[in-house]
């Protein structure tokens, strides 16, 4: 009987461990060298209107360290930045020797009504440079909810198509909409209706965590983050 109880307990322990494999880092991960993750983007990354510790990069780092990951998350978001601005800063960012980059950019291109071909080209150039530098990217998509009037009846559709197309072409880790479950919810956003409150960023962190864990695993395995076809 004791042997049966022991076997059952062992089986339960193995089952629980298996369930946690995708979320809990190994002992090697906990003691390995620190990874540098850079959060690139505009005011949605910088944490406009909030203290630095309430922006998503700081929240993400705390969550990762609580789970045992040895990872530093650097916030280099700049309010008002367009994809062209992001591209122009890339050399400086690569100088930080990041292991992983979370790329959230393009909302300001959309607000300004720029031709969708412009942000698409810029994002593709950024991803190409990251590939060349052996940096693992996570691409965070943006969406325009409304069109820009009768002169641009199909603008939102054209803009929203950028991110899935680029993610597919470059085969990168992809978050379809950075503000999923947060956008258009007054309780989760500041008075401008655009920028998340701290509670909104909690949801952003939860949504992006699986991709971040995957990117860390790829880096530890020596992969580039780009899967060739």
N, C-alpha and C positions, 0 to 999 in steps of 0.2 A: 504493500500500500504506500509506504514511504517512497519507494522508487517511482511509483506512478505520480505521486504528488510532486516530486522533484522534477520529473520529466515535463509535467504540465506547466510548472512554474518556469522552467527553462524555455519551453516553447512560447509562453506568453512574453517573456523577456525579449526573445528573438523577434517576435512579431512587433512589439513596441519599438524596438530598435530599427526595424525595417521601415516602419512608418515615419521615423524621424530622420532617416538618412538624407532626404532631400532638403532638410531645413537645418540640421545640426552639423557644424563643421567637425572634421576629424581632429584628433589630437595633434596631428602634423600641421593642420591648418592653424590651430591655436598658437602654435609655437614657431611658425614659419615667419619669414621676414615680412615686414609691413608692406602692403600694397597701397599705391596712391591712386585714388579715383578722383577725377576732376569733373565737376558739374558745370558745363558750359551753357550759356543761354542769356535770356533777357531778364526782365523784372520778375517773371514767374520762377526763375531760378534764384535770383538774388534775394528774393523774399521782400519785395517792396511793401513798405508800411509796417513791417514787423521787425522785432529784434533778431539779430543774426542767429541766435539759438533756436528760433522758431521757424526759420526757413527750412525747406525740405532737405538740403544737403546736411545740415547739422543734425536734423532728426534721423536721417538715414545712417549717419556715422554712429550715433548713439545706439540705434537698433542693431547694427551689424556687430558692434563691440559687445553688446549685451548677449548676442548669440554666439560670441566667441571668435568672430572673424577679426583678424589683425589687419584692419583697413582704415586708411585716413581718407576722408572725403573733403575736397577743397572746393569751396564755392567761388567761382569766377564769373558769376552772372552779372550783367550790366543792364540797368534799366534803359529801355528805349532802343536796345540793340536790334539791328536787322541781321539777316543772314550774311549780308556783305560785311557788316562790322565783325561778325563772328569769324568769318574767313580771314579778315585782316589781322585778327589777334592770334591766329593759329600758331604762328612761329613761337610766340611768347609762351603759349600754353604747352606746346611740345617741349619747350625748354625746361618745363617742370618734370619731365620724364614720367608722364602718367602711365600707369598700367591699363587703366580703363577710363573712358570718357563717356559721360552721359550727355548727349547732344539734344538740347531743347531750344529750338530757335525757329523763327518764321512768323510768329504771331504779328509782329510789327510790320512785316512785309504785307501781310494780309490786311491789316488795318489801314495801310497806306494805299491799298489797291494796286500794288505792284504786279506786273505781269507774272503769273505763276512760274513761267520759265526761268525767272531770275532766282527765286529762292531754290528752285529745284537744282539749277546749275551750281549754285553756291554750296548746297548741302552735299551734292555729289563730289565736288572738289574737296570738301572737308573730309568726307569718308575715304576718298582716295588717298589723301595725305596721311590719314590715320593708319590706313593699311600699310603704306610705305614705312611708317614709323613703328609698325608692329604694336599698335595700340588697339585694344578691344573696345569697340564702340557699342553703345546702346542708343538707338535712335528713338526719341520721343516725338510722336506725331502731334500736329496741331490741326484744329478744325475751325473753319469759319462757319458760323451758324446762320448768318443772313447774307444776302447779296448786297451789292453796293449801288442799287438803284437800276433804273431802266437801261442805262448805258452799259451795265455789266450784269446781264440777267443770269449768266451761268458762272459767275466768278467763284462762288462758294464751291461748286462742284469741281471746278478746275483746280482750285487751291487744295481742296481736301484730297484730291487724287495724288498729290505730290508724294506724300510720305509712304503709303503702301507700295507705290511704284518704285521708289528709290530703295526702300528696304528689301524688296524682292530682287531688284537688280544687283544690289551689293551683298545680299545674303547676310544681313546683320541682325542682331537681337533687336526686336522692335516692340515698342509700346504704342499701340495705335493712336491713343489720345491721352496726352499728358494729364489733362484735367477730367478724366473719366470719373464719374460719380461725384464730381465736385462742381463742375460748371453749371451755372444757372440755378444753384441752390443757395438762397440768401443766407441761411444759417452758417454756411461754410465759406462764404466770401465776404470781403470787406465791402464798404458802402458803394464803391465804384462798380461792384458786380463783376469784376474781372479778376482781381487778385485774391488768392485764398487767404483765409485766416489760418491760425496755427492748426485748428481742427481739420481744415481742408487739406493741409499738408500731411497730416497723419494718414489720410486716405491715399494721397499720392504715394507716400512711402510704402504703404501696404501693397499698392498696385504694382509698383516697380520692383519690389523685393525679389520676386522669383527670377526676374531677368538679371538683377544684380548678383544673386547667388550663382546663376549660371555663368555670368561673365567671370566671376572670381574662380569658379571651378575650371573654366577654360584657361585662364591665365596660369593657374597652378599646374595645369597639364601641358603648358607650353604652347597652347594654341593661339591663333591670331584673332579669332572672333569673326573672321570672314570665311564662310564655307564655299569653296570653289564648286562650281557646277560640274 
